[in-house]
């Protein structure tokens, strides 16, 4: 991506769709995958952290982004 604003908009779109419960997200060309995967994983970790703090619900798998990003386990 030559324009950083495109990457920022793309990351925001990824994060919002996952925060609203999407299981699948479309990020565009494969060249955007690095940024898309990172923003999607971070959004998923944020949602999981909130669920853990608010409702005591933990992710079922040890390889969840929540544990891989912050290394809580």
C-alpha positions as CSV (number, residue, x, y, z in Angstrom):
1,X,0.0,0.0,0.0
2,X,1.5,3.3,-1.0
3,X,-0.9,5.5,0.8
4,X,-0.9,4.9,4.6
5,X,-4.4,6.2,4.9
6,X,-5.7,3.2,2.9
7,X,-4.0,0.9,5.4
8,X,-5.6,2.8,8.3
9,X,-9.0,2.6,6.7
10,X,-8.6,-1.1,5.9
11,X,-7.5,-1.8,9.5
12,X,-10.5,0.1,10.9
13,X,-12.9,-1.8,8.6
14,X,-11.4,-5.1,9.8
15,X,-11.6,-4.2,13.4
16,X,-15.1,-2.9,13.3
17,X,-16.5,-5.9,11.5
18,X,-15.0,-8.3,14.0
19,X,-16.0,-6.2,17.0
20,X,-19.6,-6.4,15.7
21,X,-19.4,-10.2,15.6
22,X,-18.2,-11.1,12.1
23,X,-16.7,-14.5,11.6
24,X,-15.6,-13.7,8.1
25,X,-14.2,-10.5,6.6
26,X,-13.1,-9.5,3.1
27,X,-9.9,-7.5,3.0
28,X,-9.2,-7.1,-0.7
29,X,-6.0,-8.1,-2.6
30,X,-3.6,-10.6,-1.0
31,X,-1.1,-7.8,-0.7
32,X,-3.2,-6.3,2.1
33,X,-3.1,-9.6,4.1
34,X,-0.4,-8.7,6.5
35,X,-2.2,-5.6,7.8
36,X,-5.6,-7.3,7.6
37,X,-4.5,-10.3,9.7
38,X,-2.9,-8.2,12.3
39,X,-5.9,-5.8,12.7
40,X,-8.3,-8.8,12.7
41,X,-6.3,-10.6,15.4
42,X,-6.0,-7.6,17.6
43,X,-9.8,-6.9,17.3
44,X,-10.5,-10.5,18.1
45,X,-8.2,-10.3,21.2
46,X,-10.0,-7.1,22.3
47,X,-13.4,-8.8,22.1
48,X,-12.1,-11.9,23.9
49,X,-10.6,-9.7,26.7
50,X,-13.8,-7.8,27.1
51,X,-15.8,-11.1,27.3
52,X,-13.4,-12.5,29.8
53,X,-13.5,-9.4,32.0
54,X,-17.2,-8.7,31.8
55,X,-18.7,-12.2,31.7
56,X,-15.9,-14.6,32.7
57,X,-16.0,-16.3,29.3
58,X,-12.6,-17.5,28.1
59,X,-11.5,-18.5,24.6
60,X,-11.7,-22.3,24.1
61,X,-8.3,-22.7,22.4
62,X,-4.8,-21.8,23.7
63,X,-3.8,-20.4,20.3
64,X,-6.4,-17.6,20.5
65,X,-5.0,-14.2,19.5
66,X,-5.7,-13.0,23.1
67,X,-3.1,-15.3,24.5
68,X,-0.7,-14.9,21.6
69,X,-0.7,-11.1,21.7
70,X,-0.5,-10.5,25.4
71,X,0.9,-13.9,26.4
72,X,-1.5,-14.3,29.4
73,X,-1.1,-18.0,29.5
